[in-house]
Amino acid sequence: MKVEDIRVKKTKRNIRNSFIDLIMKKDISKITVKELSEKAEINRKTFYIYYTSVYDVMEEFENEIIEKLLFILIKYDYFNSSSNINSLFSALNDIINEDYTFYKRIIYTSSYPFLVNKVKEFFKNTIIKQYGTNIAIDKPVLSLYAEYISSGVIAMYIEWFQEKMPLSLDELSKYATNIFWHGASIIVDAKDL
């Protein structure tokens, strides 16, 4: 590896670590390039070599999360199994467990919709890709169903983070799996018991 490549990686790592430190203390909308550059011990000109804004740093994190999700899904052989939805939630849990504090902080900032929307779209597209060829539903209708499922499941995780529910992450993914497979019938069926 070239010395220049090592310097680039070190500089970007400093920017990212500084970004994490700052976002743990304040909302992304309150973080300036100047403040981030000072924390990373670089000048603003160096920052602009790699990013155009603080939001670009956040977007890089978002893209890495999607890459991690995809990697874990491939590892769990999700795309070769028609019913392995557990691996989808296991992948999400693995990523959350890697840096729980960071994700908790993101959920408590006004910047979280960016991340949540990207993850939700990933889930929606993954559901369509996985189940779209195996079922006899028109593509627009499948898209609506996938939107409903992915939005609901992501909302469950947000609620879990925000409400400090007395559930483990594994329990949460079990309930998310139930919702995925059974939807509102879980509530309707429970009422009839």
Secondary structure, 3 states (H helix, E strand, C coil): CCHHHHHHHHHHHHHHHHHHHHHCCCCHHHCCHHHHHHHHCCCHHHHHHHCCCHHHHHHHHHHHHHHHHHHHHHHCCHHHCCCCHHHHHHHHHHHHHHCHHHHHHHHCCCCHHHHHHHHHHHHHHHHHHHHCCCCCCCHHHHHHHHHHHHHHHHHHHHHHHHHCCCCCHHHHHHHHHHHHHHCCHHHHHHHHC
